[in-house]
Amino acid sequence: EGASARSDAWHLHQAAIQGRTLITFNEGDFRFLHKLWTSLKTFDVMKLQHAGILTATKQVEASAWLPALEELLIGNQKLPGRMFVWSPTRAEWREHAWRPEE
């Protein structure tokens, strides 16, 4: 059974263990996982912080997606524990507002 058959939670956990930012077009499911993960971390149930989640409001071609990713990464955004969503229609990034620790 390959990684493609694994759950979204498994992928986020593996990325966190490896210290990798997760990039996905599955905004809805990962928004839920981000809220759950950061909430559990706030209550010291989850010890590991995820390394960041980058997503978009819809699936786009690589020719549009890669420059947007590069723009965010060059901007020196701190990614660990945070989720950023790119809107191709607005051509802008926004941080998902859920931050239970603040």
GROMACS elastic network, one bead per residue, 0.5 to 0.9 nm:
[ bonds ]
;  ai    aj funct       b0    kb
    1     4     6  0.81482   500
    1     5     6  0.65307   500
    1     6     6  0.81965   500
    2     5     6  0.57204   500
    2     6     6  0.72340   500
    3     6     6  0.52209   500
    3     7     6  0.85328   500
    3    10     6  0.88864   500
    3    11     6  0.79240   500
    4     7     6  0.81920   500
    6     9     6  0.82552   500
    6    10     6  0.62350   500
    6    11     6  0.70656   500
    7    10     6  0.51453   500
    7    11     6  0.65214   500
    7    12     6  0.88538   500
    8    11     6  0.51132   500
    8    12     6  0.62839   500
    8    13     6  0.85951   500
    8    26     6  0.89618   500
    8    29     6  0.74147   500
    8    30     6  0.73279   500
    8    33     6  0.81805   500
    9    12     6  0.51696   500
    9    13     6  0.61025   500
    9    14     6  0.85730   500
    9    30     6  0.82772   500
    9    33     6  0.68736   500
   10    13     6  0.51010   500
   10    14     6  0.60962   500
   10    15     6  0.85665   500
   11    14     6  0.51333   500
   11    15     6  0.61172   500
   11    16     6  0.85530   500
   11    22     6  0.80566   500
   12    15     6  0.51171   500
   12    16     6  0.61144   500
   12    17     6  0.86311   500
   12    21     6  0.87365   500
   12    22     6  0.67107   500
   12    30     6  0.83790   500
   12    33     6  0.81776   500
   12    34     6  0.89990   500
   12    50     6  0.73042   500
   12    51     6  0.89657   500
   12    53     6  0.84534   500
   13    16     6  0.50454   500
   13    17     6  0.61358   500
   13    18     6  0.85997   500
   13    48     6  0.89805   500
   13    50     6  0.74552   500
   14    17     6  0.51190   500
   14    18     6  0.62183   500
   14    19     6  0.84952   500
   14    20     6  0.83576   500
   15    18     6  0.51628   500
   15    19     6  0.59469   500
   15    21     6  0.64281   500
   15    22     6  0.62007   500
   15    50     6  0.73143   500
   15    51     6  0.72132   500
   15    52     6  0.89178   500
   16    20     6  0.59916   500
   16    21     6  0.74894   500
   16    22     6  0.83407   500
   16    48     6  0.72142   500
   16    49     6  0.67651   500
   16    51     6  0.55194   500
   16    52     6  0.82255   500
   17    20     6  0.77563   500
   17    48     6  0.77732   500
   17    49     6  0.89147   500
   17    50     6  0.78917   500
   17    51     6  0.87336   500
   18    21     6  0.89932   500
   18    51     6  0.86676   500
   19    49     6  0.89865   500
   19    50     6  0.73377   500
   19    51     6  0.55334   500
   19    52     6  0.89361   500
   19    80     6  0.87895   500
   20    50     6  0.80658   500
   20    51     6  0.55787   500
   20    52     6  0.75620   500
   21    50     6  0.76351   500
   21    53     6  0.57455   500
   21    54     6  0.73199   500
   21    79     6  0.74995   500
   21    80     6  0.77494   500
   22    50     6  0.87295   500
   22    51     6  0.74204   500
   22    52     6  0.62065   500
   22    54     6  0.61898   500
   22    55     6  0.83987   500
   23    26     6  0.89864   500
   23    52     6  0.85365   500
   23    53     6  0.59374   500
   23    55     6  0.58412   500
   24    27     6  0.71077   500
   24    30     6  0.82516   500
   24    53     6  0.76442   500
   24    54     6  0.63887   500
   24    55     6  0.50122   500
   24    56     6  0.74933   500
   24    59     6  0.89068   500
   25    28     6  0.88537   500
   25    54     6  0.83272   500
   25    55     6  0.52024   500
   25    56     6  0.55765   500
   25    57     6  0.73490   500
   25    58     6  0.64249   500
   25    59     6  0.56253   500
   25    60     6  0.84695   500
   26    29     6  0.59713   500
   26    30     6  0.63198   500
   26    31     6  0.85626   500
   26    55     6  0.69495   500
   26    56     6  0.78609   500
   26    57     6  0.84850   500
   26    58     6  0.82328   500
   26    59     6  0.84698   500
   27    30     6  0.53666   500
   27    31     6  0.58563   500
   27    32     6  0.86927   500
   27    54     6  0.86403   500
   27    55     6  0.57888   500
   27    56     6  0.64801   500
   27    57     6  0.65516   500
   27    58     6  0.80260   500
   27    85     6  0.77087   500
   28    31     6  0.51543   500
   28    32     6  0.65225   500
   28    33     6  0.88353   500
   28    57     6  0.89715   500
   29    32     6  0.52908   500
   29    33     6  0.63605   500
   29    34     6  0.86825   500
   30    34     6  0.58408   500
   30    35     6  0.84100   500
   30    53     6  0.77441   500
   30    55     6  0.84921   500
   30    83     6  0.87576   500
   31    34     6  0.51046   500
   31    35     6  0.62570   500
   31    36     6  0.86424   500
   31    53     6  0.88613   500
   31    83     6  0.77540   500
   31    96     6  0.78357   500
   31    98     6  0.88897   500
   32    35     6  0.52132   500
   32    36     6  0.61949   500
   32    37     6  0.85509   500
   33    36     6  0.50150   500
   33    37     6  0.58454   500
   33    38     6  0.84009   500
   34    37     6  0.51284   500
   34    38     6  0.59831   500
   34    39     6  0.82901   500
   34    50     6  0.85155   500
   34    52     6  0.89163   500
   34    53     6  0.79100   500
   34    81     6  0.80257   500
   34    82     6  0.78236   500
   34    83     6  0.71305   500
   34    98     6  0.82085   500
   35    38     6  0.54422   500
   35    39     6  0.59608   500
   35    40     6  0.85225   500
   35    98     6  0.64329   500
   35    99     6  0.79987   500
   35   100     6  0.82330   500
   36    39     6  0.52014   500
   36    40     6  0.61167   500
   36    41     6  0.85352   500
   37    40     6  0.52697   500
   37    41     6  0.61447   500
   37    42     6  0.86811   500
   37    46     6  0.70303   500
   37    49     6  0.79421   500
   37    50     6  0.78600   500
   37    81     6  0.86058   500
   38    42     6  0.61420   500
   38    43     6  0.87797   500
   38    46     6  0.80793   500
   38    49     6  0.76186   500
   38    50     6  0.84033   500
   38    81     6  0.68612   500
   38    82     6  0.85968   500
   38    98     6  0.84213   500
   38    99     6  0.72908   500
   38   100     6  0.68537   500
   38   101     6  0.78973   500
   39    42     6  0.50700   500
   39    43     6  0.65290   500
   39    44     6  0.87602   500
   39    45     6  0.86619   500
   39    46     6  0.84775   500
   39    99     6  0.82491   500
   39   100     6  0.60576   500
   39   101     6  0.78165   500
   40    43     6  0.51938   500
   40    44     6  0.62278   500
   40    45     6  0.50492   500
   40    46     6  0.51658   500
   40    47     6  0.83930   500
   41    45     6  0.57236   500
   41    47     6  0.59892   500
   41    48     6  0.73247   500
   41    49     6  0.70948   500
   41   101     6  0.86526   500
   42    45     6  0.75966   500
   42    46     6  0.78513   500
   42   100     6  0.68267   500
   42   101     6  0.58082   500
   43    46     6  0.75734   500
   44    47     6  0.61153   500
   46    49     6  0.76524   500
   49    52     6  0.85782   500
   49    80     6  0.67484   500
   49    81     6  0.56470   500
   50    53     6  0.79890   500
   50    79     6  0.88574   500
   50    80     6  0.58655   500
   50    81     6  0.51770   500
   50    82     6  0.79553   500
   51    79     6  0.61991   500
   51    81     6  0.58389   500
   51    82     6  0.76530   500
   52    78     6  0.84819   500
   52    81     6  0.53150   500
   52    82     6  0.50598   500
   52    83     6  0.57409   500
   52    84     6  0.80200   500
   53    79     6  0.75308   500
   53    80     6  0.82769   500
   53    81     6  0.79963   500
   53    82     6  0.64798   500
   53    84     6  0.63427   500
   53    85     6  0.84232   500
   54    69     6  0.82074   500
   54    79     6  0.87684   500
   54    82     6  0.86908   500
   54    83     6  0.59007   500
   54    84     6  0.50422   500
   54    85     6  0.60322   500
   54    86     6  0.78155   500
   55    58     6  0.84377   500
   55    59     6  0.89604   500
   55    83     6  0.78075   500
   55    84     6  0.63853   500
   55    86     6  0.62516   500
   56    59     6  0.66991   500
   56    60     6  0.80456   500
   56    65     6  0.85212   500
   56    84     6  0.81694   500
   56    87     6  0.58898   500
   56    88     6  0.74146   500
   56    93     6  0.86264   500
   57    85     6  0.66312   500
   57    86     6  0.62679   500
   57    87     6  0.54481   500
   57    88     6  0.73206   500
   57    89     6  0.89838   500
   58    86     6  0.86704   500
   58    87     6  0.76914   500
   58    88     6  0.76844   500
   59    65     6  0.87580   500
   60    63     6  0.82269   500
   60    64     6  0.66139   500
   60    65     6  0.62588   500
   60    88     6  0.76343   500
   61    64     6  0.55980   500
   61    65     6  0.61628   500
   61    66     6  0.85744   500
   62    66     6  0.55634   500
   62    67     6  0.84286   500
   63    66     6  0.60226   500
   63    67     6  0.71613   500
   64    67     6  0.60664   500
   64    68     6  0.67100   500
   64    88     6  0.78448   500
   65    68     6  0.52249   500
   65    69     6  0.62670   500
   65    70     6  0.86964   500
   65    86     6  0.86639   500
   65    88     6  0.82098   500
   66    69     6  0.50950   500
   66    70     6  0.61346   500
   66    71     6  0.85913   500
   67    71     6  0.60763   500
   67    72     6  0.87073   500
   68    71     6  0.50731   500
   68    72     6  0.63948   500
   68    73     6  0.87198   500
   68    86     6  0.75326   500
   68    88     6  0.87353   500
   68    91     6  0.78297   500
   68    92     6  0.80091   500
   68    93     6  0.81692   500
   69    72     6  0.52475   500
   69    73     6  0.61853   500
   69    74     6  0.85412   500
   69    86     6  0.85925   500
   70    73     6  0.51498   500
   70    74     6  0.59357   500
   70    75     6  0.84226   500
   71    74     6  0.53095   500
   71    75     6  0.61922   500
   72    75     6  0.51619   500
   72    76     6  0.71828   500
   72    77     6  0.66982   500
   72    93     6  0.75313   500
   73    76     6  0.56437   500
   73    77     6  0.64144   500
   73    78     6  0.88967   500
   73    79     6  0.89134   500
   74    77     6  0.78084   500
   76    79     6  0.87184   500
   78    81     6  0.86730   500
   78    82     6  0.77915   500
   79    82     6  0.53494   500
   79    83     6  0.72842   500
   79    84     6  0.82851   500
   80    83     6  0.84330   500
   81    99     6  0.88194   500
   82    95     6  0.74102   500
   82    96     6  0.75106   500
   82    98     6  0.85881   500
   82    99     6  0.79848   500
   83    94     6  0.86730   500
   83    95     6  0.58725   500
   83    96     6  0.54543   500
   83    97     6  0.84419   500
   83    98     6  0.85977   500
   84    93     6  0.64688   500
   84    94     6  0.56587   500
   84    96     6  0.57075   500
   85    92     6  0.84079   500
   85    93     6  0.55763   500
   85    94     6  0.54346   500
   85    95     6  0.61809   500
   85    96     6  0.66997   500
   86    90     6  0.83938   500
   86    91     6  0.70601   500
   86    92     6  0.56885   500
   86    94     6  0.64711   500
   86    95     6  0.87921   500
   87    90     6  0.53945   500
   87    91     6  0.55320   500
   87    92     6  0.55339   500
   87    93     6  0.63363   500
   87    94     6  0.80096   500
   88    92     6  0.69786   500
   88    93     6  0.88865   500
   89    92     6  0.81873   500
   90    93     6  0.85959   500
   94    97     6  0.84969   500
   95    98     6  0.85478   500
   96    99     6  0.82217   500
   99   102     6  0.58916   500
